[in-house]
Structure formats: structure tokens, C-alpha cells
């Protein structure tokens, strides 16, 4: 049974804030990271609500994280990784890894195969979303630079 959204939202904020502290994000930039972390988790949950797969929901949410992180990084002249890492923490499939290891310890091969597959696909979707948006932006910036040069 999943928790209601009104409870998940503050939990996403606390998790993001905790990782901001761990990664030494400057205090003035923590609210921006909290916005990115909460948007990533809420978008993930909204896409799950509309019956998308967890893998596709993680992909779209990580695309949003990349987009917001780069907007904030350019606006505030900071590195985008300072915003990306706390922003994707809520999306990382930690419970899937836990249940995969639990299935191994309980000698349940079918449960292990299912949870490990879902965990690896979700982690790959997060990485693919960041890579996809980075590639799209690189192409876009290259095209705009060439158009301005002509």
C-alpha cells in the first residue's frame, strides 16, 4: 500500500534536503534543489497514477530534473550537478534493490528476477533520461550557434 501524495511530498522534501546537506549545497541554493526534488517525485507519482510504467515515469521525471537543473544552473551561474544529484535521489530505486537482495536470501528466484529487472530498468531509465536531455540540448545549442553565425 502506497502512502497518500500529501504525505509523500514532505518526505520528498526531507530526503532532498538531507542529500543537499550531504553534498554541501550552499544554503541559498537548497530551496532550488528542494523544488527540483519535489517536482521529480511528484511528476513520477503523477505519471504512475496515469498508468504509465515505473520505467517510463522515471525516464520522464529524470528529463524534468535535467531541464530544471540546467535552467537553475544557468540562471544562478552554478554547476548543474549541484541541482541534478539531489533532484534524482528521490527517483533512485532503493527499495527495488532491497527487495532483490531479500529475494536472493529467501531463495526466491522468480521474485528476484522480477524485482532486479524492474530496478535495473528504472535505474537505466533515470540515466537515459539525463543522457537524452543532455544530447538534445547539445544539438540545440550547436544549431543555434550555427544559425547565429550565418
Rosetta blueprint (number, residue, H / E / L):
1 X L
2 X L
3 X L
4 X L
5 X H
6 X H
7 X H
8 X H
9 X H
10 X H
11 X H
12 X H
13 X H
14 X H
15 X H
16 X H
17 X H
18 X H
19 X H
20 X H
21 X H
22 X H
23 X L
24 X L
25 X L
26 X L
27 X H
28 X H
29 X H
30 X H
31 X H
32 X H
33 X H
34 X H
35 X H
36 X H
37 X H
38 X H
39 X H
40 X H
41 X H
42 X H
43 X H
44 X H
45 X H
46 X H
47 X H
48 X H
49 X H
50 X L
51 X L
52 X L
53 X L
54 X H
55 X H
56 X H
57 X H
58 X H
59 X H
60 X H
61 X H
62 X H
63 X H
64 X H
65 X H
66 X H
67 X H
68 X H
69 X H
70 X H
71 X H
72 X H
73 X H
74 X H
75 X H
76 X H
77 X L
78 X L
79 X L
80 X L
81 X H
82 X H
83 X H
84 X H
85 X H
86 X H
87 X H
88 X H
89 X H
90 X H
91 X H
92 X L
93 X L
94 X H
95 X H
96 X H
97 X H
98 X H
99 X H
100 X H
101 X H
102 X H
103 X H
104 X H
105 X H
106 X L
107 X L
108 X L
109 X H
110 X H
111 X H
112 X H
113 X H
114 X H
115 X H
116 X H
117 X H
118 X H
119 X H
120 X H
121 X H
122 X H
123 X H
124 X H
125 X H
126 X H
127 X H
128 X H
129 X H
130 X H
131 X H
132 X H
133 X H
134 X H
135 X H
136 X H
137 X H
138 X H
139 X H
140 X H
141 X H
142 X H
143 X H
144 X H
145 X H
146 X H
147 X H
148 X H
149 X H
150 X L
